[in-house]
Amino acid sequence: MAPALASEYFPPLDKCLNGDDWLMPFTAYDKPTPQSRVQFDSRTSAINTTTSEASRKLIGQLQEDALWLSRSVQVDEVSALRVAVLEWQSRLEAQLFAGFSEEESASIQDVTAAQGLGSSMSLSTISVVPAFFSTSNVDLGSERKRRTYLLERRHFLKITEVLVRAGLSDTIWTSEGNASATWLEGIGKTILNTRCSGFDSFSGSEAFLLEAVNALRQCVLGLMNGVTGIVEDDEDDTDSIVIDVDWRKAHLLDMIHAMQIFFSIIDATNDIPPSSILLAWLRLVGEHSFFNGVFFVSSAHTSLIRDANADSATAR
């Protein structure tokens, strides 16, 4: 059964939607299960949320978004709901950074011209829209939810890497830790002592290292497969490629974090890795020709570039 998220990471919906609580970034993700769907239905049920018409409409939209994300990336429904709420809470901030629309820019230009301020407030200074927040090419809601999910997952792996490396900073793997250790090192050592039962050899860390190899395998598959299954039917080729690039970049960074965790523990252990770990690693790199077969540019990118070149040649 998928564990319920702690209230610090996911307070009740009412508190999230009325501004009493703001979600903290990053958490771990599980696969969807019947139990996670029960937890999702309980969190969004009328008995556990506000009964106002506006709030119920918003919750209904968040439910729909969460279920779509859960199906798309195979994440449990409660975590998907949390991502949907996090994206909704950050919309006002995104809109503040998004600059002016074309209509707003034109109106401002008219006013400044009438007041003789045109030279001090040029269009170039009031209509800049950062690429991340731009909605000219992709739908704001679906694109931001995808990116929020990818950022959340990457933050979790990055924090795990930082804590593991901090816990290994002086290679002291005892529960007491080092008297001069920082709080970060202390948390790292606590995590390592919880996940690994022994530290002078690989006997205690073997299961953890095999999990790291499996996590790396999933990152490689995600990088190679691209966004199959999460691109909407009504999204054009350009939008699909933007999404695909984000997806592959996220999985490439996940690969880096997973390998750094793996090799940090390998380097900190004064022993030869057992055959199970060596074979798992060699099988992984062998499956992908030591990563020579991992391509960042997908066939969709190549096809679009070929079509563009053909059109250009025809025009000439």
N, C-alpha and C positions, 0 to 999 in steps of 0.2 A: 504493500500500500504506500502510495506517495505521501511523505510526511507533510503535515500542514505547515505553511510558512509562518515563521514567528511574527507576532504583531508588529515588531519594530520594522520588519521588511514589508509587510502588507497589512496595514490596519483595516478595519471594516470599511466597506465602500462608502458609507455615509460620511465618515470622517475625511476620506480622500476627496470626495466630490464637493464638500462644503468648505474646504480649505483649512480644516482643523489639523490635518496631517498631510505631509508631503513625503512621497516615497523616496527612499535612498536608492541610489543606483546599484546595480549588479547583484545577482543572486544565481544560484545553481539551477540547472534545468533537468527535469526528468522526462521520460517518454509518457505519452498519455495512457491512462489506465482507466478501468471502470471506476476505481476509487477516486481518482483525480476528478472525474466528471461529476461524481456525487458531491465532492467538496466545492466544485465550481457552481453547481446548481444551488447548493446551500448558501454560498456567499452572495449570489445574485437573486435569491428568492425574495418575494415581497415581505415576508415575515422578518427578514434580516436587513432590510433596506427601507429607505423613506418611501412614503406612499404618495408624494406629490406627483402630479401628472408630468411636469417637466423633468423631474429626476428619474421617473420610471422610463421616460423616453430616452434619456441619456444612457441609463443602465442597459436598456435594450440594445442601443447602438454599440456599447462597449462589449456586451455579450456576443453580438454578431461579429465584431472585429476580433475578439479573442478566439472564438471558435474557428474563424478563417485562418488566423495565425497558427493555431494549434494544428490544424490539418495541413497547412502549408509546410511547416518546418518540423512537424512531429515533436512538439513540446507539450507538456501537460497543460491542461486547460486553465488551472489556477495561475501558473506562471505566465501563460499567454494573456490572461486577464490583467495581471499586474503590469505587463508591458503596455497593454492598451491604455490603462489608467495613467501610467507614467508618461506616455506620449500625449495624452489629453491634458495632463497638468502642465506640460511644457509648451503648449501651443501659443499661449500669450507671449512668452519669452521669444518664441520663434517669429511671431508676427512683428514684434518690436525690432528684431534684427533684419526683417525681410524687406525693409525699405518701402517706397511708395509704389502704388500701382501706376500704370500709364495714365489713367484718368486723373489720379491725384497729382502726379507730376505736372501734367498739363495745366491743371487748375492753379497750382502753386506758381508756375511760370507766368500765367496770366496775371495773377495778383502782384507778383514781384515786378513784372514789366510795367504794370499800371502805376506802381508806387516808385518806380525808378530804381529798383533794387536788382535789376537783371544781372548787372556785372558782378555783384557780390554773391549771388545765389544762382550759379549756373546749373543747368540740368545735370551735368556730370557729378555735382556734389550732392544732389538730393535723390538720385535714382539708382544708386549702387545697391545691388541685391546680391549678398553672398551666395555662392553656388549651393551650399548645403541647404539653405532655406528657400532657394528659388523654387517656384511652383510652375514655371513656364513650360517645363518639359514633362514633368511627372506629377501625378496626383499627390497632394500634400499628405492626406491621411495614410494611404497604403504605403507610400514611400517612407514616411517617417516611422511608421510601425516596423517596417523591415529593418531600417537602420537602427532604431532603438533596440530591437532584439539582438542584432549583430554586435552593437556596442556593449550591451549588457553582458553578453556571453564572453566577449573579449576582455572586459573588465574583470570578470570572475577569474579567468585563466591568468591574467596578468597579476592580479592580487595574490593568487595561489603561488605563482612563480616567485614573487617578491618575498612572500612569507617563508617559502621553502628555502630560498637562498639565505634569508636572514637567519633561519633556524640552523643552517649549516655553516654559518659564518666562522665559527671556531671549532667546528666538527665535534662539539660536545653534545652527545645525544642522550643525556641523562634527564630524568624528569625534574631534577633540582635545577638544572641549567647552570649558568655561570653567574656568579654574584655581580659581575660588572656588565652583564648583558643588558641591552636596551629593551624597552617594552616590545619593540618589533621582533627582536630576536627571541624574546620570551614567548610571544604568540606563535612564532614559527616552530619553536621547539615543542610547544604543547601540541600543535597539529601533527608534527612528525611522530611524537610519542604516542599519539592517539591512533594514527594510521599504520605505524610500523612498530613491531614488537621487539625488535632487536637492532642494534646499530653498529656493532663491531664487525659484523659480517652481513652478507646479503640474505641470510635466512629470514630476518625480520622485515626486510623491505622488498622481498621478491614479488609479493602480490601487488604492492603499490606500483612497482616498476612495470609489471605486466599490464596494469591498468593504464599507465602512461603510454605504453606502446599501442594499446588498443585505441586510446584517445587520439593519438597521432594518426592512426590508420583512418579513423573517421574524418579527421581534418583533411587528409589527402583525398579521400573520396569526395568530400564536399567541394574541394578545389577543382577536381577533375570533372565532376558532374555538373557544376555550375548551378543555376537556379531552376533546374527542372522541377516543376510542380508548384513554384511560388509566383510565377508570372501570370497575371490575369490575361484572359483571352482578348480583351479589348485594348491591351497595351501594344503600341506600335514597336517597330524594330529598334528605334533609337532608345525608347524607354526601357525595353528589355535589356539592351546592352548596358545601359547605366546601372540597372539593378544587378546584372550579372557581374560587372566589374566590382561593385561593392561587395557582393557575395564572395567572390574569389579572393579579393584583398583581405577580407575578414578571416577566411579559412587559412590563407597564407600566414597571417599573423598568429592565428591559433597554433599552426604547426610550429612556429618559432618558440612560442611559450611552452608548448608540450615538450619539445626537444630540450629546452633549457632546464625544465624541471627534471627530465630523465637523466641528462648528463650531469647535472649538479649532484644528484644522489650517487650516481656512479663514481664521480670523482671524489666524493667525501668518504667512500668506503674503502678501507685498506684490505681489499681482497679481490680475487678474480671472480667476475660475475658467473653465476651458475649457467648450465647449458640451456635451461628454460628461457632465461632472459636473452642470451646470445642468439638462440634459434628464433625467438620471437622478433628480435630486431632484424636479423638477416632475412627472415621470410618477408618482413615488411618492405625492406629496401629492395629485395629481389623482385617482389611483385611489381615494383614500379621502376625497375632498371636503375636503382640507386638515384631515383628522382629525376633521371634524365627524361622520363616519359611524362613528367608533370608539366603541363602547358598552362600558362596564364591566359593566353588568347584562345577563345573558344571557336568552334566551327561557325557559330552564328556571327562572330566578329569578322572572320575571314570571308564569309559569304557576303556580308554587307559591304566590306571593303571592295570585293571583286565587282559587285553590282555598281558601286559608286564609280569605280575606275572605268567600267564599261560605258556608263552614262556619259562620263567626261570625254571618252574617246569618240562616242557618237556625236556629241555636241561639237567637237572640233572638226 
